Amino acid sequence: MQKPKMLVVGSLNIDMVLNIDRMPEVGENLFARNFTMFPGGKGNNQAIACSRLGGQVSVIGKIGDDDFGARLLMNLEQENVQYDFVTKQPLAHTGLAFIFVDQKGEPRLLVAPGANMYLTPDDLENASQLFHACEMVLIQLEVPHNVVTQAIEKAHEIGVHIILNPAPAQIFPLEFLTQNDTITPNLYEAEVLAHTKIQSIKDAIRAMNILEQRCVARKVITLGEMGALATLPSGGMVHLKPRDVEVRDTTAAGDAFNAGIAYGLTTGMEWMETLHLANNAAALACTRVGAQSALPYLRDVIRYSQRQGKGETQIFGG
């Protein structure tokens, strides 16, 4: 079977991960339990996650003219991701993310975006051939908003589907997304977009209804330890219950989930099958430490589903 062609427009970072017992108070010094450094950035992670699930992936982005940038290019090559349109930005450092992971595996992030914020609509125009060659475009919000909107407009012009992962949490105009697009906020991002607090599945349903009034795109809210909530073609919603796994680090779960959605849609899976694939990919990512080091291959997800089943769901409305 021919690999589905995917294009990722987004950030490329180096992740510096500190495993900690707790965050220090003001003026307090604490020892971290461990330090590791990985290639990262949401665009980078999702490109590699899509590649590991079986996609033929290209990426558009910016790096600094430094050792960190060179390391990222080498990693993309090793992961079979095409990077001809990842360009070097003079006098800017490669994006850096500082990730603090607590004992529950929950991350807190600080990002110095560096070269990522120099990506421009002209960079997209220079890579127009990639838009015309792909079946799916994945975008996040770790690059300038005008680049995100331009990427969406270019994809719409040629009828290519969009997955918008509105991360990190910030206000963004959703109204011009179409019914062929998909938006995938996590709990915190959905709170910002819907202007409502989410502490339960009932709250998530309320937030989803608010988002439904804003745009017609398919929607999935990933809810961490509560699972995920997605819209259905019938007009209802489905709650994908969380998988029973030993959580070590949730950093890459959202990226694995988005890759699962992209792979399912580009290979013609039914929506529910796509959601199960994405949910199981995210669950597996939670069992491993780091971002890209945690991203599963398609064979891993298939084996997990065969052993543990697709996962439990609950339908609301429709």
Backbone bond lengths (Angstrom), bond angles and torsions (degrees), N, CA, C in turn:
res aa  C-N    CA-C-N  psi(-1)  N-CA   C-N-CA  omega(-1)  CA-C   N-CA-C  phi
1 M - - - 1.461 - - 1.527 109.75 -
2 Q 1.335 116.21 136.19 1.455 120.54 179.82 1.522 110.32 -68.87
3 K 1.319 115.62 137.93 1.457 119.59 -179.53 1.523 110.46 -68.01
4 P 1.345 118.82 137.41 1.463 120.58 175.44 1.518 110.66 -67.39
5 K 1.333 116.23 139.88 1.460 121.09 -176.21 1.530 109.96 -94.73
6 M 1.324 115.75 124.14 1.462 122.37 -176.33 1.519 110.15 -127.38
7 L 1.316 114.89 145.65 1.461 122.13 176.85 1.518 108.94 -122.39
8 V 1.313 116.16 130.62 1.461 121.74 177.22 1.524 108.73 -113.95
9 V 1.327 116.21 126.44 1.462 122.42 173.34 1.521 106.41 -110.71
10 G 1.335 117.45 116.32 1.457 116.34 -177.26 1.513 114.96 176.38
11 S 1.311 113.65 -163.21 1.461 122.49 -170.66 1.519 111.84 -86.57
12 L 1.330 114.13 151.55 1.462 122.06 172.49 1.526 107.13 -130.61
13 N 1.309 116.45 119.87 1.466 122.10 -176.23 1.516 110.76 -129.60
14 I 1.303 114.26 166.37 1.461 121.97 161.49 1.523 106.82 -103.41
15 D 1.343 116.00 125.27 1.466 121.76 179.07 1.523 109.72 -92.17
16 M 1.309 115.65 127.36 1.459 121.38 174.06 1.528 106.95 -111.44
17 V 1.330 114.99 110.61 1.460 121.44 -168.73 1.528 110.40 -106.64
18 L 1.324 115.39 125.54 1.465 122.49 174.26 1.520 108.94 -113.31
19 N 1.324 116.85 121.46 1.460 120.99 173.14 1.522 108.04 -89.02
20 I 1.333 115.62 124.55 1.462 120.95 -171.41 1.520 110.60 -131.36
21 D 1.331 115.67 160.64 1.456 120.39 172.33 1.522 110.52 -80.52
22 R 1.339 116.20 -38.84 1.461 121.58 177.89 1.516 108.28 -163.93
23 M 1.334 116.15 163.32 1.456 120.42 175.51 1.530 109.94 -73.62
24 P 1.325 118.26 140.48 1.469 120.01 178.77 1.523 111.95 -71.23
25 E 1.313 115.17 152.04 1.461 121.23 172.56 1.534 108.44 -78.38
26 V 1.324 116.72 169.56 1.465 120.99 178.52 1.524 109.74 -59.80
27 G 1.324 116.45 127.27 1.456 121.60 179.41 1.518 114.87 81.64
28 E 1.326 117.37 0.09 1.469 121.24 -177.19 1.527 110.20 -98.92
29 N 1.323 116.68 139.90 1.459 122.45 173.91 1.522 109.83 -108.17
30 L 1.336 117.02 130.94 1.460 121.96 176.81 1.514 109.43 -128.45
31 F 1.318 116.64 153.94 1.453 121.71 172.85 1.525 109.42 -86.58
32 A 1.326 117.07 136.27 1.458 121.45 170.27 1.534 108.66 -79.74
33 R 1.327 115.71 152.53 1.460 120.20 178.66 1.523 111.78 -79.35
34 N 1.337 116.74 -27.00 1.462 119.63 -177.37 1.518 109.42 -164.51
35 F 1.327 116.97 152.98 1.465 122.73 174.46 1.514 109.30 -131.87
36 T 1.330 116.40 134.18 1.461 121.93 174.67 1.521 108.85 -140.29
37 M 1.337 115.71 159.48 1.464 121.16 -179.50 1.523 108.34 -131.42
38 F 1.338 115.90 129.64 1.459 121.17 -175.87 1.529 110.19 -135.37
39 P 1.341 117.42 156.32 1.463 119.65 165.01 1.533 109.26 -64.62
40 G 1.335 117.37 142.15 1.457 119.71 -178.02 1.513 112.17 -157.84
41 G 1.326 115.55 -151.96 1.456 123.02 -170.92 1.515 108.76 93.26
42 K 1.332 117.13 137.61 1.458 119.07 -173.91 1.522 112.72 -61.66
43 G 1.342 116.92 -40.16 1.456 118.30 178.12 1.518 111.35 -63.35
44 N 1.306 115.93 -46.84 1.459 122.60 178.93 1.524 111.01 -60.14
45 N 1.332 116.64 -48.38 1.465 121.10 -178.91 1.523 111.61 -60.98
46 Q 1.344 116.22 -44.35 1.459 118.88 -177.07 1.522 111.32 -70.03
47 A 1.318 117.16 -33.24 1.467 119.77 175.38 1.522 110.81 -61.97
48 I 1.309 116.35 -46.06 1.461 120.09 -178.75 1.522 110.98 -71.72
49 A 1.327 117.16 -36.57 1.468 120.08 176.47 1.526 110.49 -61.30
50 C 1.333 117.61 -41.80 1.469 121.64 178.00 1.525 110.91 -65.58
51 S 1.324 117.02 -40.24 1.452 120.85 178.54 1.520 111.24 -62.87
52 R 1.321 117.15 -43.02 1.464 120.53 -179.31 1.524 112.21 -67.66
53 L 1.333 117.11 -26.64 1.464 119.77 176.98 1.524 112.24 -83.31
54 G 1.329 117.21 -5.07 1.454 119.42 174.75 1.505 115.65 116.17
55 G 1.330 117.87 9.98 1.451 120.63 -179.93 1.521 112.75 -85.09
56 Q 1.328 115.35 154.89 1.468 122.39 168.77 1.515 105.76 -96.25
57 V 1.327 117.54 107.10 1.455 122.63 -162.46 1.521 112.11 -116.71
58 S 1.331 115.32 137.03 1.461 123.07 170.05 1.523 108.03 -121.20
59 V 1.327 116.76 154.41 1.460 120.91 -178.96 1.523 109.61 -134.53
60 I 1.333 115.06 142.60 1.464 122.93 173.72 1.526 107.06 -116.11
61 G 1.332 116.85 126.40 1.453 119.37 179.98 1.512 111.71 -172.45
62 K 1.332 115.50 -174.51 1.465 122.88 -179.01 1.525 110.17 -128.35
63 I 1.324 114.76 142.54 1.455 121.47 171.00 1.518 108.57 -129.54
64 G 1.323 116.92 165.49 1.451 120.89 173.11 1.520 110.38 -82.72
65 D 1.323 115.59 162.43 1.466 121.04 176.46 1.528 107.81 -87.04
66 D 1.332 114.69 70.07 1.467 120.53 -175.23 1.523 109.30 -146.22
67 D 1.322 115.25 178.68 1.471 120.21 -177.86 1.524 111.58 -64.71
68 F 1.338 116.83 -33.97 1.466 119.64 178.86 1.532 110.28 -62.91
69 G 1.334 116.50 -42.85 1.455 120.16 179.32 1.520 111.86 -62.98
70 A 1.321 116.44 -42.58 1.463 120.53 178.40 1.523 110.96 -61.50
71 R 1.307 115.80 -37.90 1.466 119.68 178.68 1.527 110.84 -64.97
72 L 1.326 116.89 -39.25 1.460 120.04 179.50 1.528 111.65 -64.90
73 L 1.336 117.88 -41.72 1.463 120.96 178.77 1.528 110.94 -63.63
74 M 1.309 116.56 -41.58 1.456 120.22 178.46 1.526 110.50 -61.85
75 N 1.321 115.92 -39.34 1.460 119.89 -179.34 1.527 111.55 -68.14
76 L 1.350 116.85 -40.53 1.463 119.67 177.31 1.526 111.05 -60.41
77 E 1.321 116.09 -40.65 1.466 119.61 178.49 1.514 111.02 -62.83
78 Q 1.317 116.76 -42.61 1.464 120.72 179.95 1.522 111.73 -64.82
79 E 1.341 116.45 -28.81 1.468 121.01 -178.51 1.532 112.55 -94.56
80 N 1.338 116.52 11.03 1.475 121.69 176.48 1.524 113.11 61.44
81 V 1.330 116.60 37.58 1.456 122.47 175.11 1.529 108.34 -106.74
82 Q 1.332 116.60 130.09 1.463 122.14 -178.54 1.537 108.96 -77.71
83 Y 1.346 117.10 127.64 1.469 120.55 -171.62 1.523 112.72 -129.55
84 D 1.325 118.12 26.89 1.464 120.57 -179.49 1.516 112.78 -59.35
85 F 1.339 117.28 -25.62 1.457 120.71 -178.12 1.532 111.98 -108.63
86 V 1.321 116.64 25.50 1.462 122.43 163.46 1.519 105.65 -94.78
87 T 1.320 117.00 111.14 1.463 120.78 -172.49 1.526 111.28 -110.19
88 K 1.336 115.15 155.97 1.461 121.57 -179.29 1.530 110.11 -89.08
89 Q 1.320 116.36 135.33 1.455 122.73 178.60 1.534 109.36 -104.43
90 P 1.345 118.22 113.19 1.468 119.81 179.36 1.529 111.57 -61.60
91 L 1.304 115.72 147.94 1.471 123.56 173.97 1.523 112.99 61.20
92 A 1.321 117.48 24.44 1.464 121.37 174.80 1.529 108.05 -134.56
93 H 1.325 116.36 143.67 1.458 119.15 178.22 1.537 109.50 -84.71
94 T 1.300 115.74 153.36 1.461 120.88 172.50 1.531 108.52 -61.58
95 G 1.333 116.27 145.71 1.457 120.40 -179.69 1.520 112.11 -56.79
96 L 1.327 115.30 141.43 1.465 121.88 -179.58 1.527 109.39 -127.69
97 A 1.323 116.13 136.63 1.470 121.35 175.41 1.524 108.31 -122.34
98 F 1.313 115.50 130.78 1.465 122.16 178.23 1.527 106.83 -107.62
99 I 1.333 116.26 114.57 1.463 122.39 -170.19 1.525 109.27 -116.17
100 F 1.315 115.52 124.05 1.459 122.19 179.30 1.531 107.75 -108.58
101 V 1.328 117.23 114.59 1.462 122.13 -175.57 1.525 108.69 -108.30
102 D 1.345 116.53 121.25 1.461 119.76 -177.36 1.531 111.17 -85.93
103 Q 1.328 116.49 -175.57 1.459 121.30 -174.44 1.524 112.93 -67.10
104 K 1.332 118.02 -20.48 1.468 121.97 177.12 1.525 112.03 -86.39
105 G 1.330 116.55 -1.74 1.454 120.30 -177.98 1.511 114.05 84.25
106 E 1.335 117.56 8.05 1.464 121.69 -178.78 1.531 109.95 -87.51
107 P 1.342 117.39 129.13 1.469 120.04 -177.08 1.527 113.25 -93.88
108 R 1.321 115.55 151.05 1.467 123.42 166.22 1.523 106.51 -123.72
109 L 1.333 116.64 135.14 1.461 119.97 -170.64 1.516 112.27 -122.96
110 L 1.321 115.54 141.62 1.455 123.74 165.76 1.525 106.89 -125.34
111 V 1.331 116.97 130.68 1.459 120.74 -174.32 1.527 110.55 -121.27
112 A 1.322 115.84 131.81 1.471 122.79 169.41 1.521 105.87 -105.93
113 P 1.341 119.37 96.85 1.471 121.73 -166.35 1.515 115.30 -66.87
114 G 1.336 118.06 -28.30 1.458 119.97 175.76 1.516 113.19 53.04
115 A 1.347 116.44 -125.92 1.463 122.14 -173.64 1.525 113.16 -62.09
116 N 1.325 117.84 -24.40 1.468 120.27 -179.06 1.527 112.31 -55.08
117 M 1.327 116.83 -34.28 1.465 120.47 -175.75 1.522 112.48 -80.73
118 Y 1.331 117.21 0.29 1.465 121.42 175.73 1.532 112.04 -97.17
119 L 1.321 117.54 0.33 1.456 119.94 175.72 1.528 108.66 -67.07
120 T 1.330 117.77 136.19 1.458 122.27 -173.81 1.525 111.02 -129.40
121 P 1.354 117.13 163.42 1.465 119.87 172.88 1.526 112.83 -56.65
122 D 1.345 118.07 -30.32 1.465 120.44 177.22 1.530 111.35 -62.17
123 D 1.337 116.19 -34.40 1.469 119.24 177.04 1.525 110.53 -63.31
124 L 1.335 116.41 -35.17 1.462 120.01 177.79 1.530 110.34 -69.51
125 E 1.327 116.18 -41.68 1.464 119.48 178.87 1.526 110.98 -61.53
126 N 1.318 116.25 -39.44 1.467 119.97 178.95 1.530 111.93 -64.36
127 A 1.340 115.26 -23.89 1.470 120.44 -178.68 1.527 111.90 -107.59
128 S 1.334 117.31 25.25 1.473 120.86 -177.09 1.517 112.85 -54.23
129 Q 1.321 116.49 -33.43 1.457 119.57 -178.55 1.524 111.99 -59.93
130 L 1.330 117.13 -30.54 1.458 120.15 179.30 1.526 111.28 -69.01
131 F 1.329 116.97 -37.37 1.469 120.47 177.68 1.528 110.21 -63.52
132 H 1.319 116.83 -41.84 1.461 120.64 -177.63 1.528 111.94 -71.86
133 A 1.323 116.95 -21.80 1.469 120.13 -176.29 1.521 113.15 -93.32
134 C 1.348 118.34 -12.50 1.466 119.86 -171.24 1.524 112.81 -99.43
135 E 1.333 114.97 165.62 1.463 122.68 177.15 1.524 112.21 -108.08
136 M 1.310 117.93 -12.80 1.462 122.84 -177.39 1.522 108.64 -153.60
137 V 1.336 115.94 139.18 1.459 121.76 174.40 1.528 108.62 -118.42
138 L 1.313 116.89 127.02 1.460 122.46 175.81 1.523 108.86 -107.73
139 I 1.347 115.56 132.95 1.464 121.38 -177.81 1.523 109.20 -137.05
140 Q 1.320 116.39 147.66 1.461 122.91 174.20 1.527 108.53 -126.88
141 L 1.320 117.37 -171.01 1.466 121.01 -176.69 1.526 112.14 -115.38
142 E 1.328 117.49 30.50 1.461 121.07 175.61 1.525 111.81 -97.46
143 V 1.334 116.09 13.49 1.464 122.87 172.56 1.528 106.93 -128.60
144 P 1.344 119.90 167.38 1.470 120.71 -175.70 1.533 113.08 -56.60
145 H 1.338 115.69 144.89 1.463 121.14 -176.87 1.523 112.44 -60.09
146 N 1.334 117.91 -35.18 1.468 118.43 -178.94 1.528 111.43 -66.73
147 V 1.321 116.90 -26.98 1.466 120.54 175.04 1.530 109.92 -71.94
148 V 1.323 116.27 -41.25 1.469 120.61 179.25 1.525 110.47 -62.03
149 T 1.334 116.35 -48.90 1.468 119.23 -178.81 1.523 111.32 -64.92
150 Q 1.332 117.20 -37.63 1.462 120.43 177.82 1.529 110.84 -64.98
151 A 1.310 117.41 -40.44 1.463 120.85 178.92 1.524 110.65 -63.47
152 I 1.337 116.29 -41.47 1.462 119.96 178.27 1.525 110.65 -64.02
153 E 1.326 116.32 -44.24 1.466 120.10 -179.97 1.528 111.22 -63.13
154 K 1.330 117.87 -41.92 1.460 120.84 179.70 1.529 110.52 -63.64
155 A 1.328 116.26 -42.11 1.465 119.89 179.15 1.523 110.97 -64.12
156 H 1.342 116.51 -41.81 1.461 120.21 179.83 1.526 111.18 -64.23
157 E 1.303 117.38 -37.37 1.472 121.24 -178.61 1.523 112.10 -59.56
158 I 1.313 116.80 -33.13 1.461 119.88 -177.63 1.530 112.34 -109.24
159 G 1.336 116.89 8.68 1.459 121.08 173.73 1.511 115.32 75.79
160 V 1.324 117.34 27.10 1.461 121.16 178.50 1.525 109.39 -93.73
161 H 1.317 115.89 137.45 1.457 121.01 -179.09 1.533 111.24 -70.04
162 I 1.323 114.63 151.05 1.466 123.09 -179.64 1.527 109.61 -118.15
163 I 1.324 116.50 137.67 1.466 121.53 160.89 1.519 106.26 -113.70
164 L 1.327 115.79 115.94 1.466 121.15 176.50 1.524 108.39 -103.06
165 N 1.323 115.32 114.83 1.459 121.63 173.88 1.529 106.87 -100.25
166 P 1.353 118.45 98.25 1.463 121.43 -170.02 1.526 112.84 -77.14
167 A 1.316 114.88 64.53 1.459 121.84 -175.91 1.531 109.02 -124.96
168 P 1.359 116.38 138.47 1.463 127.70 2.27 1.522 112.62 -75.19
169 A 1.334 115.66 170.73 1.461 121.76 -173.93 1.524 111.32 -60.87
170 Q 1.323 115.74 122.64 1.461 122.30 177.64 1.523 109.55 -167.25
171 I 1.301 116.31 161.85 1.456 121.12 177.66 1.525 109.27 -69.22
172 F 1.338 115.77 135.71 1.466 120.43 178.04 1.520 108.78 -150.24
173 P 1.340 118.29 140.17 1.467 120.60 -179.02 1.531 111.58 -73.28
174 L 1.318 116.89 107.22 1.460 122.26 -177.35 1.523 112.87 -87.97
175 E 1.329 115.77 -12.96 1.459 119.95 -166.29 1.532 114.10 -62.35
176 F 1.328 118.53 -25.36 1.454 118.46 -177.07 1.536 113.05 -92.00
177 L 1.341 117.87 7.86 1.459 120.12 170.81 1.532 109.02 -73.66
178 T 1.324 116.70 147.03 1.462 121.65 -176.54 1.524 110.78 -105.06
179 Q 1.324 115.91 175.69 1.460 120.82 -179.45 1.533 111.78 -69.29
180 N 1.324 117.54 -14.86 1.460 121.04 176.15 1.527 112.78 -88.40
181 D 1.327 116.35 -3.53 1.459 121.25 179.84 1.527 110.45 -96.49
182 T 1.323 115.14 166.08 1.462 121.52 178.33 1.522 108.41 -134.49
183 I 1.332 116.60 136.61 1.461 121.26 176.53 1.524 108.36 -119.60
184 T 1.343 116.44 136.93 1.464 120.98 -169.24 1.532 112.29 -131.71
185 P 1.327 119.25 65.37 1.466 119.24 177.53 1.524 111.54 -73.57
186 N 1.333 116.24 152.69 1.457 118.39 167.49 1.521 108.41 -86.78
187 L 1.316 116.58 -174.37 1.471 120.72 -175.01 1.525 111.25 -56.92
188 Y 1.320 117.43 -48.19 1.459 121.00 -175.36 1.525 111.09 -68.66
189 E 1.313 116.28 -38.67 1.461 120.12 178.75 1.515 111.74 -67.55
190 A 1.339 116.23 -37.78 1.464 120.25 176.82 1.527 111.02 -65.98
191 E 1.322 116.83 -36.09 1.472 119.86 176.90 1.520 110.47 -60.59
192 V 1.327 117.10 -43.46 1.460 121.26 -179.46 1.528 110.82 -67.18
193 L 1.324 117.11 -44.78 1.455 121.04 -176.76 1.523 112.56 -70.18
194 A 1.349 116.62 -33.93 1.468 120.98 -177.64 1.519 113.06 -97.88
195 H 1.335 117.22 -6.90 1.473 122.11 -179.54 1.526 111.32 56.44
196 T 1.324 116.41 45.36 1.461 120.57 179.18 1.525 109.27 -150.66
197 K 1.325 116.37 151.01 1.454 121.94 -178.75 1.520 109.90 -83.69
198 I 1.333 116.84 140.63 1.459 121.67 178.99 1.529 109.20 -120.37
199 Q 1.335 115.51 110.61 1.456 120.82 177.90 1.523 112.31 -125.48
200 S 1.337 116.83 0.62 1.460 121.85 -177.67 1.521 108.84 -156.99
201 I 1.321 116.82 170.16 1.463 121.11 175.92 1.525 109.87 -63.05
202 K 1.317 117.59 -37.15 1.468 120.85 176.83 1.528 110.38 -59.33
203 D 1.330 116.59 -43.13 1.471 120.67 176.95 1.529 110.66 -63.13
204 A 1.333 116.49 -40.61 1.467 120.38 -179.20 1.531 110.83 -64.43
205 I 1.333 116.86 -37.67 1.468 120.40 176.93 1.522 110.10 -63.80
206 R 1.326 116.68 -41.04 1.462 119.82 177.81 1.531 110.79 -63.14
207 A 1.329 116.54 -43.66 1.468 119.85 177.97 1.528 110.79 -62.56
208 M 1.329 116.57 -40.69 1.465 119.90 179.74 1.528 110.86 -62.54
209 N 1.319 116.81 -40.97 1.459 120.11 178.52 1.528 111.48 -62.48
210 I 1.321 116.55 -36.17 1.466 120.29 177.14 1.528 109.75 -66.17
211 L 1.336 116.56 -44.26 1.463 120.08 179.23 1.530 111.24 -65.73
212 E 1.320 116.70 -33.44 1.465 120.64 177.91 1.524 111.31 -61.15
213 Q 1.320 116.56 -31.92 1.462 120.56 178.65 1.527 111.84 -74.71
214 R 1.335 116.25 -20.11 1.473 120.20 -177.28 1.520 112.95 -88.54
215 C 1.329 118.18 -34.87 1.470 119.62 -178.44 1.518 110.32 -155.06
216 V 1.326 115.47 161.53 1.469 121.35 -173.86 1.524 112.81 -96.18
217 A 1.326 117.55 -0.92 1.466 120.36 -177.40 1.526 111.26 -63.45
218 R 1.344 115.93 154.77 1.465 119.89 168.72 1.519 108.73 -60.92
219 K 1.316 115.85 147.65 1.467 119.14 -175.57 1.520 110.42 -135.03
220 V 1.325 114.60 140.60 1.456 121.67 171.12 1.524 107.60 -134.84
221 I 1.316 116.71 126.33 1.466 121.15 172.99 1.520 107.04 -105.77
222 T 1.332 116.45 115.93 1.458 119.69 175.44 1.527 108.17 -84.51
223 L 1.333 116.16 131.23 1.459 121.87 -166.82 1.528 113.56 -118.12
224 G 1.324 117.05 21.02 1.456 119.17 177.80 1.510 111.61 61.73
225 E 1.303 117.08 -125.63 1.465 121.86 -175.84 1.524 112.78 -69.55
226 M 1.354 118.40 -6.79 1.468 121.11 174.46 1.529 112.24 -95.24
227 G 1.338 118.60 -0.03 1.451 120.53 178.98 1.516 112.21 94.75
228 A 1.320 117.12 -131.64 1.460 122.19 -179.52 1.520 109.24 -151.85
229 L 1.324 115.74 154.01 1.462 122.60 177.92 1.519 107.67 -126.67
230 A 1.341 116.85 130.18 1.460 120.95 -176.70 1.519 110.61 -133.36
231 T 1.324 115.67 150.83 1.455 120.86 173.44 1.530 109.25 -77.62
232 L 1.329 115.73 157.22 1.457 122.72 179.35 1.519 110.28 -121.05
233 P 1.327 117.89 151.67 1.462 120.23 177.89 1.523 113.04 -57.77
234 S 1.334 116.57 -25.65 1.465 121.69 -179.56 1.523 112.74 -71.71
235 G 1.323 116.29 -13.12 1.459 120.63 -176.31 1.511 112.85 102.46
236 G 1.339 117.94 -9.95 1.450 121.45 177.09 1.517 111.74 -89.40
237 M 1.316 115.01 -163.50 1.462 122.04 178.48 1.509 108.94 -137.11
238 V 1.334 115.93 156.03 1.451 121.29 176.68 1.515 109.24 -127.07
239 H 1.326 114.99 133.75 1.458 121.47 174.41 1.522 107.99 -97.52
240 L 1.328 116.61 116.26 1.457 121.45 173.56 1.523 107.31 -89.56
241 K 1.307 115.63 112.26 1.455 119.84 -175.38 1.529 110.08 -71.62
242 P 1.333 116.86 149.76 1.465 119.80 -176.81 1.522 111.39 -64.60
243 R 1.318 116.36 144.97 1.460 121.63 176.24 1.525 109.75 -79.39
244 D 1.316 115.28 148.91 1.462 121.63 -178.64 1.525 109.10 -86.68
245 V 1.330 115.32 89.89 1.461 121.12 179.21 1.525 109.32 -129.69
246 E 1.320 115.34 159.69 1.468 120.74 175.07 1.527 108.62 -81.63
247 V 1.325 116.22 108.77 1.460 121.03 -175.50 1.524 109.85 -80.64
248 R 1.337 115.33 122.37 1.463 121.08 177.18 1.526 111.24 -109.18
249 D 1.343 117.16 -35.03 1.466 120.95 -176.54 1.529 107.15 -165.53
250 T 1.329 117.24 121.22 1.469 120.53 -176.92 1.529 112.78 -94.84
251 T 1.335 118.16 7.50 1.469 121.52 -172.48 1.525 112.80 -52.05
252 A 1.328 117.92 -45.23 1.466 121.35 -172.47 1.519 113.73 -96.73
253 A 1.328 117.68 3.91 1.464 119.62 -173.81 1.522 111.90 -60.12
254 G 1.328 116.95 -44.90 1.461 119.96 -179.20 1.513 112.68 -64.11
255 D 1.327 117.34 -37.50 1.462 120.76 179.20 1.528 110.95 -67.64
256 A 1.331 116.84 -40.37 1.459 120.39 176.64 1.525 110.40 -64.72
257 F 1.329 116.94 -38.88 1.465 121.26 179.27 1.524 110.31 -62.68
258 N 1.324 117.20 -47.66 1.463 120.89 -179.88 1.521 111.69 -62.23
259 A 1.323 117.30 -38.69 1.461 120.23 177.20 1.518 110.84 -64.65
260 G 1.328 116.68 -38.00 1.451 120.18 177.40 1.519 112.06 -62.94
261 I 1.331 116.59 -41.32 1.466 120.97 176.42 1.526 109.80 -61.94
262 A 1.328 116.83 -46.12 1.460 120.93 -178.92 1.522 111.19 -62.02
263 Y 1.315 117.35 -45.61 1.458 120.32 -178.69 1.525 110.85 -65.01
264 G 1.314 116.95 -45.05 1.457 119.70 -179.32 1.519 112.46 -60.20
265 L 1.330 116.63 -46.23 1.460 120.52 -177.02 1.527 111.86 -68.61
266 T 1.325 117.51 -38.23 1.466 119.17 -177.63 1.523 112.90 -78.27
267 T 1.318 118.08 -14.76 1.466 120.43 177.93 1.522 112.16 -103.09
268 G 1.337 116.83 6.96 1.462 120.41 174.00 1.509 115.56 82.45
269 M 1.317 119.16 16.98 1.466 121.29 176.27 1.521 110.91 -66.55
270 E 1.328 116.46 149.87 1.455 120.89 169.17 1.526 108.82 -63.21
271 W 1.346 115.82 155.92 1.460 120.86 -174.99 1.525 111.97 -58.90
272 M 1.347 117.90 -43.17 1.461 119.62 -179.33 1.526 110.94 -65.60
273 E 1.339 118.00 -39.56 1.457 120.50 177.05 1.521 110.99 -63.00
274 T 1.319 115.58 -39.66 1.465 121.06 177.87 1.517 110.78 -61.66
275 L 1.326 116.52 -44.16 1.466 120.81 179.96 1.523 111.51 -63.38
276 H 1.328 116.86 -41.95 1.470 119.91 178.08 1.526 110.73 -62.67
277 L 1.327 116.52 -43.88 1.463 120.12 178.33 1.518 110.84 -58.86
278 A 1.337 116.89 -46.74 1.460 121.36 -178.70 1.528 111.03 -63.88
279 N 1.332 116.81 -43.19 1.462 121.00 -178.31 1.522 111.37 -64.18
280 N 1.325 116.69 -39.97 1.465 119.94 179.59 1.519 111.98 -72.74
281 A 1.327 117.15 -35.06 1.468 119.87 175.68 1.526 110.02 -63.00
282 A 1.339 116.74 -42.51 1.460 120.83 179.16 1.520 111.15 -65.38
283 A 1.330 116.85 -40.11 1.468 120.39 179.50 1.524 110.90 -61.60
284 L 1.334 116.59 -43.19 1.462 119.59 178.63 1.520 111.37 -63.88
285 A 1.335 117.45 -38.45 1.465 120.48 179.34 1.525 111.36 -61.28
286 C 1.327 116.88 -31.88 1.472 120.89 -179.30 1.524 112.69 -69.54
287 T 1.317 117.58 -18.06 1.464 120.43 -176.81 1.522 112.62 -86.86
288 R 1.345 116.46 -1.52 1.461 121.06 -175.91 1.519 110.17 -125.59
289 V 1.308 117.14 152.39 1.455 122.74 -177.28 1.523 110.06 -87.88
290 G 1.331 115.51 142.19 1.453 121.13 177.05 1.509 112.01 96.87
291 A 1.322 115.38 -176.89 1.464 120.57 -179.34 1.527 109.04 -97.48
292 Q 1.333 118.07 -80.81 1.459 119.47 -177.26 1.521 112.67 -66.15
293 S 1.312 116.62 -31.23 1.470 119.06 177.91 1.519 111.43 -64.11
294 A 1.329 117.51 -18.87 1.464 121.52 -178.45 1.520 113.19 -94.53
295 L 1.329 118.39 -12.13 1.461 120.80 -173.52 1.524 110.44 -70.25
296 P 1.338 117.61 128.02 1.464 119.97 -175.84 1.524 113.17 -83.06
297 Y 1.322 116.20 156.32 1.452 123.08 168.79 1.529 108.58 -86.75
298 L 1.334 115.89 160.25 1.463 120.34 -178.63 1.518 110.97 -56.90
299 R 1.324 117.44 -39.98 1.461 120.14 -179.40 1.523 111.56 -61.27
300 D 1.343 117.20 -33.98 1.464 121.05 177.88 1.530 110.61 -64.48
301 V 1.326 115.82 -44.16 1.458 120.76 -177.93 1.527 110.69 -67.11
302 I 1.333 116.52 -40.58 1.470 120.44 179.23 1.526 110.36 -63.62
303 R 1.322 116.74 -44.98 1.463 120.01 179.31 1.513 111.56 -63.03
304 Y 1.333 116.35 -42.13 1.465 119.78 179.03 1.528 110.78 -61.65
305 S 1.326 117.46 -44.11 1.461 121.40 179.91 1.527 111.09 -64.69
306 Q 1.325 116.77 -37.06 1.460 120.04 178.85 1.519 111.47 -66.67
307 R 1.332 116.56 -36.51 1.468 121.03 -179.28 1.524 112.04 -79.89
308 Q 1.327 116.64 -42.95 1.461 120.91 -169.66 1.527 113.63 -108.03
309 G 1.328 117.86 -3.72 1.460 120.20 -177.59 1.523 111.12 84.62
310 K 1.321 115.08 170.38 1.465 120.07 -176.83 1.524 111.88 -69.69
311 G 1.327 117.51 -33.78 1.463 121.05 -176.50 1.511 111.24 121.25
312 E 1.319 116.51 156.08 1.456 122.04 -177.06 1.538 110.66 -87.71
313 T 1.320 114.71 147.47 1.461 120.92 179.28 1.525 110.15 -135.92
314 Q 1.328 115.07 160.95 1.463 122.24 173.01 1.515 107.67 -138.38
315 I 1.347 115.43 129.69 1.468 121.86 -177.12 1.522 109.70 -96.17
316 F 1.318 116.03 137.66 1.464 122.79 174.80 1.514 108.80 -120.67
317 G 1.334 116.91 123.24 1.468 121.26 175.48 1.508 111.47 68.71
318 G 1.343 115.12 -162.79 1.465 120.66 176.90 1.510 112.42 84.34
